[in-house]
Amino acid sequence: MFKDLQLTECDRFRDIYAIDKIDPTIKIKTKKTFSSTYDNFTIVNEQVKAFCEAEGYQGLEFVPLPASRGFYWFKIHNVLEFDPIARGTRFLNYNESCQGYEEVIGATPPCLISKEEIGDGFYRTDLFFGSFAHKSPVEIIGIKTKEKLKAAGLKGIDYGEIHDRYEWQK
């Protein structure tokens, strides 16, 4: 969250990973294992961290929230290439000096360049969606990961599907 952070003028054209700051005073009050802040940070609890470590998942970062012990900003560094042309994604108000867009719209249903099956693990798109400094990636998991999460009883995930251009335009 950005309410108590000093952002630069160019941060409005960046995404939450590029800005790489979350309000250290944020207080999370949920019993869900996965949740999201209003400004698009994915938050997980100690159960998710332990689950991911036990499964040996790589490319994940758990940024501790000092004012919310046992909660973390869940950052995924495994990247899948999003297909903005197939999805019809719109990029609005490019700023040359800041090298970024003010808004990126059109993330769901997600369309990926690769049509290969997604492996066991957590992934995110290379593109970030939303407005201003609140742009975030679409987070994606493999089918095997979904089964493991459900078996472990971890809650708070909305399981959607990935589509290609022809499936979602029907």
C-alpha positions as CSV (number, residue, x, y, z in Angstrom):
1,M,0.0,0.0,0.0
2,F,1.2,3.5,-0.8
3,K,-0.6,5.7,1.6
4,D,2.4,6.5,3.8
5,L,5.1,6.2,1.1
6,Q,6.7,8.9,-0.9
7,L,6.3,8.2,-4.6
8,T,8.0,9.9,-7.5
9,E,6.2,11.6,-10.4
10,C,7.2,8.7,-12.6
11,D,5.8,6.0,-10.2
12,R,2.3,6.6,-11.6
13,F,3.7,5.0,-14.8
14,R,5.2,2.1,-13.1
15,D,3.9,-1.1,-11.5
16,I,4.0,-2.4,-7.9
17,Y,7.1,-4.6,-8.7
18,A,9.0,-1.8,-10.3
19,I,8.2,0.6,-7.4
20,D,9.0,-2.3,-5.0
21,K,7.6,-0.7,-1.8
22,I,4.7,-1.6,0.4
23,D,3.6,0.4,3.4
24,P,5.4,-1.2,6.4
25,T,2.6,0.0,8.7
26,I,-0.1,-2.0,6.9
27,K,-2.2,-4.1,9.3
28,I,-3.7,-7.2,7.8
29,K,-6.8,-8.5,9.6
30,T,-8.0,-11.6,7.7
31,K,-8.1,-15.3,8.3
32,K,-7.6,-16.1,4.6
33,T,-4.4,-17.6,3.6
34,F,-4.4,-15.6,0.3
35,S,-5.8,-12.1,0.1
36,S,-5.3,-8.8,-1.8
37,T,-5.1,-5.2,-0.7
38,Y,-7.2,-2.6,-2.5
39,D,-4.2,-1.5,-4.4
40,N,-3.4,-5.0,-5.7
41,F,-0.7,-6.4,-3.5
42,T,-1.1,-10.2,-3.0
43,I,-0.8,-11.0,0.7
44,V,-0.2,-14.5,2.1
45,N,0.1,-15.8,5.6
46,E,2.7,-18.1,7.2
47,Q,0.7,-21.2,6.1
48,V,1.3,-20.3,2.4
49,K,5.0,-19.6,3.0
50,A,5.4,-23.0,4.7
51,F,3.5,-24.8,2.0
52,C,5.6,-23.2,-0.8
53,E,8.8,-24.0,1.0
54,A,7.7,-27.6,1.7
55,E,6.8,-28.1,-2.0
56,G,10.2,-26.6,-3.0
57,Y,8.7,-23.9,-5.2
58,Q,11.3,-21.6,-6.7
59,G,11.1,-18.0,-7.9
60,L,9.0,-16.7,-4.9
61,E,9.7,-14.0,-2.5
62,F,7.9,-13.4,0.8
63,V,8.3,-9.8,1.9
64,P,7.5,-9.5,5.7
65,L,5.0,-7.0,6.8
66,P,6.4,-5.6,10.0
67,A,3.0,-4.4,11.4
68,S,1.3,-7.7,10.5
69,R,3.3,-10.5,11.9
70,G,2.9,-13.7,10.0
71,F,1.8,-12.0,6.8
72,Y,3.8,-11.3,3.6
73,W,3.7,-9.5,0.3
74,F,3.8,-12.5,-2.1
75,K,6.0,-11.7,-5.0
76,I,6.3,-14.1,-7.9
77,H,9.4,-13.9,-10.1
78,N,8.5,-16.8,-12.5
79,V,7.3,-15.0,-15.6
80,L,4.9,-16.1,-18.4
81,E,4.5,-13.9,-21.6
82,F,1.0,-12.4,-21.9
83,D,-0.5,-12.0,-25.4
84,P,-1.9,-8.4,-25.4
85,I,-2.8,-8.7,-29.1
86,A,-5.0,-11.8,-28.7
87,R,-6.5,-10.4,-25.6
88,G,-7.1,-6.9,-27.0
89,T,-5.2,-5.2,-24.1
90,R,-5.2,-1.4,-24.2
91,F,-2.2,0.7,-23.2
92,L,-3.2,4.3,-22.3
93,N,-1.2,7.5,-21.9
94,Y,2.4,6.6,-22.5
95,N,4.9,8.9,-20.8
96,E,8.2,9.2,-22.8
97,S,10.3,10.6,-19.9
98,C,9.0,8.0,-17.4
99,Q,9.0,5.2,-20.0
100,G,5.6,3.7,-19.0
101,Y,1.9,3.8,-19.4
102,E,-0.5,5.4,-17.0
103,E,-3.0,2.5,-17.5
104,V,-3.0,-1.0,-18.9
105,I,-6.4,-2.4,-19.4
106,G,-7.6,-5.9,-20.5
107,A,-6.1,-8.7,-18.4
108,T,-9.0,-11.1,-18.1
109,P,-9.5,-13.7,-19.2
110,P,-5.7,-14.0,-19.6
111,C,-4.2,-15.0,-22.9
112,L,-0.6,-16.3,-23.0
113,I,1.8,-16.5,-25.9
114,S,2.8,-20.1,-25.0
115,K,0.1,-22.7,-25.3
116,E,2.2,-25.2,-23.4
117,E,0.8,-26.7,-20.2
118,I,1.8,-24.6,-17.1
119,G,4.0,-26.6,-14.8
120,D,3.6,-27.1,-11.1
121,G,4.3,-23.8,-9.4
122,F,3.4,-20.1,-9.2
123,Y,3.8,-17.7,-12.1
124,R,2.9,-14.1,-13.1
125,T,2.5,-12.3,-16.4
126,D,5.2,-10.1,-17.8
127,L,2.6,-7.3,-18.2
128,F,1.1,-5.5,-15.3
129,F,-2.5,-4.3,-15.4
130,G,-4.4,-1.5,-13.7
131,S,-4.1,2.2,-13.3
132,F,-1.3,4.4,-12.1
133,A,1.1,3.0,-9.4
134,H,-1.4,0.1,-8.7
135,K,-0.6,-1.9,-11.8
136,S,-0.1,-5.6,-10.9
137,P,0.5,-8.8,-12.8
138,V,-2.0,-11.6,-13.4
139,E,-0.9,-14.5,-11.1
140,I,-1.1,-18.0,-12.6
141,I,-0.7,-21.5,-11.1
142,G,-0.3,-24.9,-12.7
143,I,-3.2,-27.4,-12.5
144,K,-1.1,-29.6,-10.2
145,T,-0.5,-26.6,-7.9
146,K,-4.2,-26.0,-7.8
147,E,-4.9,-29.5,-6.7
148,K,-2.2,-29.3,-4.0
149,L,-3.5,-26.0,-2.7
150,K,-7.0,-27.4,-2.4
151,A,-5.8,-30.6,-0.7
152,A,-3.9,-28.4,1.8
153,G,-7.0,-26.4,2.5
154,L,-5.5,-23.0,1.6
155,K,-8.2,-20.5,0.8
156,G,-8.7,-17.2,-0.8
157,I,-7.8,-18.0,-4.4
158,D,-10.1,-17.4,-7.3
159,Y,-9.4,-20.1,-9.8
160,G,-10.0,-18.8,-13.3
161,E,-9.0,-20.2,-16.6
162,I,-6.6,-19.1,-19.2
163,H,-8.0,-18.6,-22.7
164,D,-6.8,-18.1,-26.1
165,R,-8.3,-15.4,-28.4
166,Y,-10.8,-17.7,-30.0
167,E,-12.2,-19.2,-26.7
168,W,-13.0,-15.9,-25.0
169,Q,-14.4,-14.1,-28.0
170,K,-17.2,-16.7,-28.5
